[in-house]
Amino acid sequence: MPPRASGFLLVAGTSFIPSALTGRNSRSLLFSCAISRYSDNTLRNREGAMLYIFDLGNVVIDIDFSRVLGVWSKLSGVPLARLKKQFEMGEAFEQHERGEISDEDFAAKICAELGIALSFEQFTAGWQAVFVGVRSDVIAIIQNLRAQGNRVVILSNTNRLHCDYWPSQYPEIQQNVDKLYLSQDLSMRKPDPAIY
């Protein structure tokens, strides 16, 4: 039996992956898609529809934090190797994803941790560089699931700075899901069980 997390059956084996999710991207989707339980006895609601929950980063949108550090290195003159060694997704990162600190405070804390001097605009330019592009094949999977009458939502750890950017760059995401559940709006982040 796959592991459960607060009312969810986590997709953890190929026997629980619908045929729409198999193929080239099934490996990346395998641990990023969950099936909501509508009751204790079934994974389906009365009409037979299911709820699919997708993560955003490196599932629906390719992201690469080395691109962020590359921009910051270029703007600050600090060697990229040093930034890669020092950068960590620590407490400030988690606070920002929960919406507990402002974008400006987050930028200041990360710059201080890395020992770089950047304006807020420069910091933001680097922060937005994380996005590589939308995975059109995953969008096609989402469209297929919805065409079959299923609900598809995004549950993602994210932050205001990113949410000010990606919806305008990748409108097909919001156009093809039923709802977005974002950590900054929920004041909690995965893997906090309460977010589920």
Long-range contacts (C-beta under 8 A, 24 or more apart in sequence): 5-34, 5-191, 5-193, 5-196, 6-193, 6-194, 6-196, 7-36, 7-37, 7-196, 8-34, 8-35, 8-36, 8-37, 8-53, 8-196, 9-34, 9-35, 9-37, 9-43, 10-34, 11-35, 18-50, 18-145, 20-141, 20-144, 20-145, 20-148, 21-141, 24-137, 25-135, 25-137, 25-138, 25-141, 28-58, 28-59, 29-54, 29-59, 29-138, 29-141, 32-58, 32-59, 33-59, 34-155, 34-196, 47-149, 48-149, 49-149, 49-150, 49-151, 50-150, 50-151, 51-150, 51-151, 51-152, 51-153, 52-142, 52-145, 52-150, 52-151, 52-152, 52-153, 53-152, 53-153, 53-154, 53-155, 54-138, 54-142, 54-152, 54-153, 54-154, 54-155, 54-177, 55-154, 55-155, 55-156, 56-154, 56-156, 56-158, 56-173, 57-156, 57-157, 57-158, 59-135, 59-138, 60-134, 60-135, 60-138, 60-139, 60-142, 60-154, 60-173, 61-131, 61-132, 61-133, 61-134, 61-135, 61-166, 61-170, 61-173, 62-131, 62-132, 62-133, 62-134, 62-135, 63-130, 63-131, 63-132, 64-130, 64-132, 65-130, 67-129, 67-130, 67-132, 68-126, 68-127, 68-129, 68-130, 69-126, 70-126, 70-129, 71-125, 71-126, 71-129, 72-114, 72-116, 72-118, 72-122, 72-123, 72-126, 75-118, 75-122, 75-125, 75-126, 76-116, 76-117, 76-118, 76-122, 78-114, 78-115, 78-116, 83-114, 83-116, 86-113, 86-114, 86-115, 87-113, 87-114, 88-113, 94-189, 96-159, 96-160, 96-184, 97-157, 97-158, 97-159, 97-183, 97-184, 97-189, 98-183, 98-184, 98-187, 98-188, 98-189, 99-159, 99-160, 99-183, 99-184, 99-185, 99-187, 100-187, 103-159, 103-160, 103-161, 106-159, 106-161, 124-161, 127-161, 127-162, 128-161, 128-162, 128-165, 130-162, 131-162, 131-165, 131-166, 131-169, 131-170, 133-170, 134-170, 134-172, 134-173, 139-172, 139-173, 139-176, 142-176, 142-177, 143-176, 146-176, 146-178, 151-178, 152-176, 152-177, 152-178, 153-177, 153-178, 153-179, 153-180, 153-181, 154-179, 154-180, 154-181, 154-182, 155-181, 155-190, 155-195, 155-196, 156-180, 156-181, 156-182, 156-183, 157-183, 157-189, 157-190, 158-182, 158-183, 158-184, 159-183, 159-184, 160-184
